[in-house]
Amino acid sequence: MSKKFFFICAGLLCLGLAYHLGTRSATAQGAASVDGAEVAQHGGAIDASGVVGRIFYVNGSAVSQPVPGVATVIGTAVLANSSLPYAALLANGDVYGYYVPGGWTLIGNMLGGAATAAKSATWGSLKARYR
């Protein structure tokens, strides 16, 4: 009898734990977030651009290739140039341009290159410094 009671209690505990973990981690699908949006007027036309999931959109139409890189896109631009119509700025400072015949190309880094490496201090050196 006690063995059955133990298995019932263990089953209820597992069921309660599964419900608790499931309700905590389960979320509904939300709307897609737009990264680096821009609205600009070129001549008489108004152009809206933005990136959703690394795909560059202009006025609701997707550009054929995703924006390269891994950093978040923080800025976009629609340019008045036929060979370089679009640009994207990433959070690490990389600027990519979309060339019509070739696709996305790294133009450069607006911060001047990679991040400055910082020497990490050890706990012993930090203690010795302030003694």
N, C-alpha and C positions, 0 to 999 in steps of 0.2 A: 504494500500500500504506500509506503513512504517513497519507494522508487517511482511510482506513478506520479505522486505529488511533486517530487523533484523534477521530473521531466515536464510536467505541466508548467511549473514555475519557471523553469529554464526557457521553455518555449515562449511564454508570455514576456519574459525579460528580453529575449531576442527580438520578438515582434515589436515591443515598445522601443527598443534601441534602433531597430531598422526604421521605424516610423519617425523617430526623433532626428536621426541623421538624414533621412530623405527629405523631410520638410525643411530642414535647415539649408541643405545644399541645392534643392530644386528651385529654379527660378523660371519665370516665363520668358519667352523671347521678346525682347524689346525692339524698338525701332532702331535702325542703323544710325550710328553717330557719324556726323560729317566732320572730317579733320581738315583744317586749313582752308576754310571757305573764303571766297572773295566774290564780291559783286562790283562790277566796274562798267563804265560806259565808254564805248569805243565808237566814235562818230555818233550816229543816231541810235545804235543798238546797245542794249544792256546785256552783258554777259555775266553769268553766274557760274562759278567753278568751285570744285571741292573734291575731296578724296574720301571714298568710303571703302574700307577694307583694301587699301593700296591701289584701288582703281580710280583713275582720274576721270571726273565727269565735267562736261561743259554743257550747260543748258539741257541737262537731262540725258545727254548722249555720252557713252563711255568711250574713252580713248583705248585703243587696241591692246596696249601693254600695261601691266601694273607698274607703279612707281617703284624703282629699285631701292635697296637699302633696308635697314631694319628699324631705324629711328622713326618716331612719329612725325607725320607731315604736319607742319604748323603754318604753312602758308602756300597759297597757289596764286597763279597769275595767268591771265589770258593776254598774250602779247599781240601787238599789231604788226607781226612779221610773218610772212607766208612760209618761210623755211623753219622758223622756230616759234610756233604759235603758243606753246604752253611752257610753264615753269613751275617747279615745286621746291619748297624750302623745307628741309628736315630739321628736327630738333637739335641734331648735332652740328648744324651749320652747313651741311652739304646742300648745294644748289644743283638741281637736275633740270635740264632743258629737254623738251620733246622735239626732236627734229623729224620732219615729215618723212624723208626717205629712210632714216635710220633708227628712229625710236628714242628712248631715254638715254641721255649722255650726261655724265658728271661734268658740270661746268667749273666747279671749284668749291671751296669752302669759304664762307663769308667770315669765319673766325680766324682764318689764316692757316688752317691745318688741323692736325689732331689735337686732342686735349693735352694740356700740360701735365706731364707725369709728376706726381707728388711722392716724395719719399715717405714711406710709412714708418712711424717711430715705434720702437719696441717698448714694452712696459718697463723694462729695466732702464732704458735710456731716458724715458720720461721721468721716472723716479729720481734718477741721478741728476737730471737737469734742474729739478726744483728742490733739491736738498740744500 
